[in-house]
């Protein structure tokens, strides 16, 4: 399962689209090396791992998480 996540800059809908695009990009890269399908979702600015008050902390929140179930 691939979950895209964004920082809090931008609107909620824009962050959801951006986070989904991040996850889809990772899925495409995995398919290119032979992976078969993964659940992909974009969660916008939900689930931050750091504050969003500095560029460094925002970078931590701009990510794709890879979960195995």
ROSE-477930 format. One record per residue: residue number from 1; z, x, y of N, C-alpha, C, CB in turn. Coordinates in steps of 0.1 Angstrom, whole numbers, plus 5000, padded with zeros to 4 digits. Atoms other than C-alpha are relative to their C-alpha. Last residue first. Glycine has a CB too. Layout:
atom pos=NUM&nc3=Z&nc1=X&nc2=Y&cac3=Z&cac1=X&cac2=Y&cc3=Z&cc1=X&cc2=Y&cbc3=Z&cbc1=X&cbc2=Y
...
REM end
This chain:
atom pos=69&nc3=4991&nc1=5010&nc2=5007&cac3=5051&cac1=4999&cac2=4941&cc3=4997&cc1=4999&cc2=4986&cbc3=4998&cbc1=4986&cbc2=5007
atom pos=68&nc3=5004&nc1=5002&nc2=5013&cac3=5037&cac1=5029&cac2=4960&cc3=5010&cc1=4990&cc2=4994&cbc3=5000&cbc1=5013&cbc2=4991
atom pos=67&nc3=4990&nc1=5004&nc2=5010&cac3=5040&cac1=5030&cac2=4997&cc3=4994&cc1=4997&cc2=4987&cbc3=5007&cbc1=4987&cbc2=5006
atom pos=66&nc3=5006&nc1=5002&nc2=5014&cac3=5019&cac1=5050&cac2=5021&cc3=5011&cc1=4996&cc2=4991&cbc3=4992&cbc1=5013&cbc2=4996
atom pos=65&nc3=4990&nc1=4997&nc2=5011&cac3=5030&cac1=5048&cac2=5058&cc3=4992&cc1=4996&cc2=4987&cbc3=5013&cbc1=4992&cbc2=5001
atom pos=64&nc3=5003&nc1=5009&nc2=5011&cac3=5004&cac1=5051&cac2=5085&cc3=5010&cc1=5004&cc2=4989&cbc3=4985&cbc1=5002&cbc2=4995
atom pos=63&nc3=5001&nc1=4995&nc2=5014&cac3=5015&cac1=5065&cac2=5118&cc3=4995&cc1=4990&cc2=4990&cbc3=5014&cbc1=5005&cbc2=4996
atom pos=62&nc3=5014&nc1=5002&nc2=5002&cac3=5018&cac1=5063&cac2=5156&cc3=4997&cc1=5005&cc2=4986&cbc3=4991&cbc1=5006&cbc2=5011
atom pos=61&nc3=5002&nc1=5015&nc2=5004&cac3=5056&cac1=5059&cac2=5157&cc3=4985&cc1=4997&cc2=4998&cbc3=5005&cbc1=4992&cbc2=5012
atom pos=60&nc3=4993&nc1=5003&nc2=5012&cac3=5062&cac1=5097&cac2=5156&cc3=4997&cc1=4986&cc2=4995&cbc3=5015&cbc1=5003&cbc2=5000
atom pos=59&nc3=5009&nc1=4995&nc2=5011&cac3=5036&cac1=5102&cac2=5183&cc3=5006&cc1=4998&cc2=4987&cbc3=4999&cbc1=5015&cbc2=5002
atom pos=58&nc3=5011&nc1=5010&nc2=5003&cac3=5056&cac1=5078&cac2=5205&cc3=4991&cc1=5005&cc2=4989&cbc3=4992&cbc1=4998&cbc2=5013
atom pos=57&nc3=4994&nc1=5011&nc2=5008&cac3=5087&cac1=5101&cac2=5201&cc3=4989&cc1=4989&cc2=4997&cbc3=5012&cbc1=4994&cbc2=5007
atom pos=56&nc3=4997&nc1=4995&nc2=5013&cac3=5067&cac1=5131&cac2=5213&cc3=5005&cc1=4989&cc2=4991&cbc3=5011&cbc1=5012&cbc2=5001
atom pos=55&nc3=5013&nc1=4998&nc2=5008&cac3=5051&cac1=5113&cac2=5242&cc3=5003&cc1=5005&cc2=4986&cbc3=4991&cbc1=5010&cbc2=5007
atom pos=54&nc3=5006&nc1=4988&nc2=4998&cac3=5086&cac1=5102&cac2=5254&cc3=4987&cc1=5001&cc2=4992&cbc3=5009&cbc1=5012&cbc2=4997
atom pos=53&nc3=4998&nc1=4996&nc2=4986&cac3=5103&cac1=5068&cac2=5258&cc3=4994&cc1=5014&cc2=5004&cbc3=5014&cbc1=5000&cbc2=5004
atom pos=52&nc3=5014&nc1=4999&nc2=4995&cac3=5091&cac1=5052&cac2=5226&cc3=5000&cc1=5005&cc2=5015&cbc3=4993&cbc1=4986&cbc2=4999
atom pos=51&nc3=5001&nc1=5007&nc2=4987&cac3=5123&cac1=5057&cac2=5207&cc3=4986&cc1=5002&cc2=5005&cbc3=5010&cbc1=5006&cbc2=5010
atom pos=50&nc3=4995&nc1=4993&nc2=4988&cac3=5118&cac1=5069&cac2=5171&cc3=4999&cc1=4991&cc2=5012&cbc3=4993&cbc1=5014&cbc2=5002
atom pos=49&nc3=4991&nc1=4990&nc2=5005&cac3=5111&cac1=5056&cac2=5136&cc3=5007&cc1=5008&cc2=5011&cbc3=4993&cbc1=5009&cbc2=4990
atom pos=48&nc3=5001&nc1=4986&nc2=4995&cac3=5095&cac1=5024&cac2=5148&cc3=5010&cc1=5009&cc2=4993&cbc3=5003&cbc1=4999&cbc2=5015
atom pos=47&nc3=4995&nc1=4990&nc2=5009&cac3=5093&cac1=4994&cac2=5124&cc3=4999&cc1=5014&cc2=5006&cbc3=4993&cbc1=5000&cbc2=4987
atom pos=46&nc3=4988&nc1=5003&nc2=5009&cac3=5072&cac1=4969&cac2=5143&cc3=5003&cc1=5013&cc2=4993&cbc3=4997&cbc1=4989&cbc2=4990
atom pos=45&nc3=4989&nc1=4992&nc2=4996&cac3=5048&cac1=4982&cac2=5170&cc3=5013&cc1=4997&cc2=4992&cbc3=5002&cbc1=4998&cbc2=5015
atom pos=44&nc3=4998&nc1=4998&nc2=4986&cac3=5016&cac1=4969&cac2=5154&cc3=5012&cc1=5009&cc2=5003&cbc3=5003&cbc1=4986&cbc2=5007
atom pos=43&nc3=4988&nc1=5006&nc2=4995&cac3=5021&cac1=4960&cac2=5118&cc3=5003&cc1=5003&cc2=5014&cbc3=5012&cbc1=5005&cbc2=4992
atom pos=42&nc3=4996&nc1=4994&nc2=4987&cac3=4987&cac1=4967&cac2=5104&cc3=5012&cc1=4992&cc2=5006&cbc3=4988&cbc1=5000&cbc2=5010
atom pos=41&nc3=4994&nc1=5009&nc2=4990&cac3=4981&cac1=4960&cac2=5067&cc3=5003&cc1=5008&cc2=5013&cbc3=5012&cbc1=4992&cbc2=4995
atom pos=40&nc3=5000&nc1=4994&nc2=4987&cac3=4961&cac1=4975&cac2=5038&cc3=5005&cc1=4990&cc2=5010&cbc3=4986&cbc1=5005&cbc2=5004
atom pos=39&nc3=4997&nc1=5011&nc2=4991&cac3=4966&cac1=4968&cac2=5001&cc3=5002&cc1=5007&cc2=5014&cbc3=5013&cbc1=4992&cbc2=4996
atom pos=38&nc3=4986&nc1=5000&nc2=4997&cac3=4950&cac1=4997&cac2=4983&cc3=5002&cc1=4988&cc2=5009&cbc3=5005&cbc1=5013&cbc2=5007
atom pos=37&nc3=4994&nc1=5010&nc2=4992&cac3=4916&cac1=5000&cac2=4966&cc3=5015&cc1=5001&cc2=5002&cbc3=4998&cbc1=4988&cbc2=4993
atom pos=36&nc3=5004&nc1=5013&nc2=5001&cac3=4905&cac1=5026&cac2=4941&cc3=5009&cc1=4991&cc2=5007&cbc3=4998&cbc1=4995&cbc2=4985
atom pos=35&nc3=4989&nc1=5010&nc2=5001&cac3=4909&cac1=5062&cac2=4951&cc3=4994&cc1=4986&cc2=4998&cbc3=5010&cbc1=5001&cbc2=5012
atom pos=34&nc3=4999&nc1=5006&nc2=5013&cac3=4879&cac1=5085&cac2=4944&cc3=5011&cc1=4990&cc2=4998&cbc3=5001&cbc1=5010&cbc2=4990
atom pos=33&nc3=4997&nc1=4991&nc2=5010&cac3=4879&cac1=5110&cac2=4972&cc3=5004&cc1=4994&cc2=4986&cbc3=5012&cbc1=5009&cbc2=5004
atom pos=32&nc3=5010&nc1=4989&nc2=5001&cac3=4860&cac1=5089&cac2=4996&cc3=5003&cc1=5011&cc2=4990&cbc3=4999&cbc1=5007&cbc2=5014
atom pos=31&nc3=5011&nc1=5005&nc2=5008&cac3=4882&cac1=5059&cac2=4987&cc3=4989&cc1=5012&cc2=4999&cbc3=4993&cbc1=4988&cbc2=5007
atom pos=30&nc3=4996&nc1=5000&nc2=5014&cac3=4912&cac1=5078&cac2=5000&cc3=4989&cc1=4996&cc2=4991&cbc3=5012&cbc1=4991&cbc2=4998
atom pos=29&nc3=4999&nc1=4986&nc2=5005&cac3=4895&cac1=5086&cac2=5033&cc3=5004&cc1=5001&cc2=4986&cbc3=5010&cbc1=5008&cbc2=5009
atom pos=28&nc3=5014&nc1=4994&nc2=5001&cac3=4884&cac1=5050&cac2=5037&cc3=5001&cc1=5014&cc2=4995&cbc3=4993&cbc1=4999&cbc2=5014
atom pos=27&nc3=5006&nc1=5006&nc2=5013&cac3=4920&cac1=5038&cac2=5030&cc3=4986&cc1=5006&cc2=4998&cbc3=5000&cbc1=4985&cbc2=5001
atom pos=26&nc3=4994&nc1=4993&nc2=5011&cac3=4933&cac1=5062&cac2=5057&cc3=4994&cc1=4995&cc2=4987&cbc3=5016&cbc1=4999&cbc2=5000
atom pos=25&nc3=5005&nc1=4986&nc2=5000&cac3=4909&cac1=5048&cac2=5082&cc3=5005&cc1=5008&cc2=4989&cbc3=5003&cbc1=5007&cbc2=5014
atom pos=24&nc3=5014&nc1=5000&nc2=5006&cac3=4918&cac1=5013&cac2=5072&cc3=4994&cc1=5013&cc2=5000&cbc3=4992&cbc1=4990&cbc2=5008
atom pos=23&nc3=4999&nc1=5001&nc2=5014&cac3=4955&cac1=5021&cac2=5079&cc3=4987&cc1=4999&cc2=4993&cbc3=5008&cbc1=4987&cbc2=4997
atom pos=22&nc3=4995&nc1=4988&nc2=5005&cac3=4947&cac1=5034&cac2=5114&cc3=5001&cc1=4999&cc2=4984&cbc3=5014&cbc1=5003&cbc2=5006
atom pos=21&nc3=5011&nc1=4991&nc2=5001&cac3=4924&cac1=5004&cac2=5121&cc3=5005&cc1=5014&cc2=4995&cbc3=4995&cbc1=5002&cbc2=5014
atom pos=20&nc3=5008&nc1=5003&nc2=5011&cac3=4953&cac1=4981&cac2=5112&cc3=4988&cc1=5010&cc2=4998&cbc3=4994&cbc1=4985&cbc2=5001
atom pos=19&nc3=4993&nc1=4996&nc2=5012&cac3=4976&cac1=4999&cac2=5136&cc3=4992&cc1=4997&cc2=4987&cbc3=5014&cbc1=4993&cbc2=4999
atom pos=18&nc3=5000&nc1=4986&nc2=5001&cac3=4951&cac1=4997&cac2=5164&cc3=5007&cc1=5004&cc2=4987&cbc3=5007&cbc1=5006&cbc2=5012
atom pos=17&nc3=5014&nc1=4995&nc2=5003&cac3=4944&cac1=4960&cac2=5159&cc3=5000&cc1=5015&cc2=4997&cbc3=4990&cbc1=4996&cbc2=5011
atom pos=16&nc3=5002&nc1=5005&nc2=5014&cac3=4982&cac1=4952&cac2=5158&cc3=4986&cc1=5005&cc2=4995&cbc3=5001&cbc1=4985&cbc2=4999
atom pos=15&nc3=4993&nc1=4991&nc2=5009&cac3=4987&cac1=4974&cac2=5189&cc3=4998&cc1=4996&cc2=4985&cbc3=5015&cbc1=5000&cbc2=5003
atom pos=14&nc3=5007&nc1=4988&nc2=5000&cac3=4960&cac1=4955&cac2=5208&cc3=5007&cc1=5010&cc2=4990&cbc3=4999&cbc1=5007&cbc2=5014
atom pos=13&nc3=5012&nc1=5001&nc2=5008&cac3=4976&cac1=4922&cac2=5198&cc3=4992&cc1=5013&cc2=4999&cbc3=4991&cbc1=4989&cbc2=5007
atom pos=12&nc3=4997&nc1=5002&nc2=5015&cac3=5010&cac1=4934&cac2=5210&cc3=4988&cc1=4998&cc2=4992&cbc3=5009&cbc1=4987&cbc2=4999
atom pos=11&nc3=4996&nc1=5013&nc2=5003&cac3=4997&cac1=4948&cac2=5243&cc3=5003&cc1=4998&cc2=4985&cbc3=4990&cbc1=4990&cbc2=5005
atom pos=10&nc3=5010&nc1=5010&nc2=5002&cac3=4996&cac1=4985&cac2=5251&cc3=5006&cc1=4986&cc2=4996&cbc3=4991&cbc1=5005&cbc2=4989
atom pos=9&nc3=5010&nc1=5000&nc2=4989&cac3=5022&cac1=5012&cac2=5247&cc3=4989&cc1=4990&cc2=4996&cbc3=4994&cbc1=5014&cbc2=5003
atom pos=8&nc3=4999&nc1=5013&nc2=4992&cac3=5049&cac1=5002&cac2=5222&cc3=4991&cc1=5000&cc2=5012&cbc3=5014&cbc1=4999&cbc2=5004
atom pos=7&nc3=4989&nc1=5000&nc2=4990&cac3=5039&cac1=5027&cac2=5195&cc3=5001&cc1=4988&cc2=5008&cbc3=4999&cbc1=5013&cbc2=5008
atom pos=6&nc3=5004&nc1=4995&nc2=4987&cac3=5017&cac1=5018&cac2=5165&cc3=5013&cc1=5002&cc2=5009&cbc3=4990&cbc1=4991&cbc2=5008
atom pos=5&nc3=4990&nc1=5003&nc2=4990&cac3=5021&cac1=5013&cac2=5128&cc3=4997&cc1=5006&cc2=5013&cbc3=5015&cbc1=5004&cbc2=4995
atom pos=4&nc3=5002&nc1=4994&nc2=4988&cac3=4996&cac1=5011&cac2=5099&cc3=5010&cc1=4996&cc2=5011&cbc3=4986&cbc1=4998&cbc2=5006
atom pos=3&nc3=4995&nc1=5007&nc2=4989&cac3=5009&cac1=5002&cac2=5065&cc3=4998&cc1=5008&cc2=5013&cbc3=5015&cbc1=4996&cbc2=4998
atom pos=2&nc3=5002&nc1=4992&nc2=4988&cac3=4990&cac1=5014&cac2=5034&cc3=5004&cc1=4991&cc2=5012&cbc3=4986&cbc1=5005&cbc2=5002
atom pos=1&nc3=5000&nc1=5009&nc2=4988&cac3=5000&cac1=5000&cac2=5000&cc3=5000&cc1=5009&cc2=5012&cbc3=5012&cbc1=4990&cbc2=5000
REM end
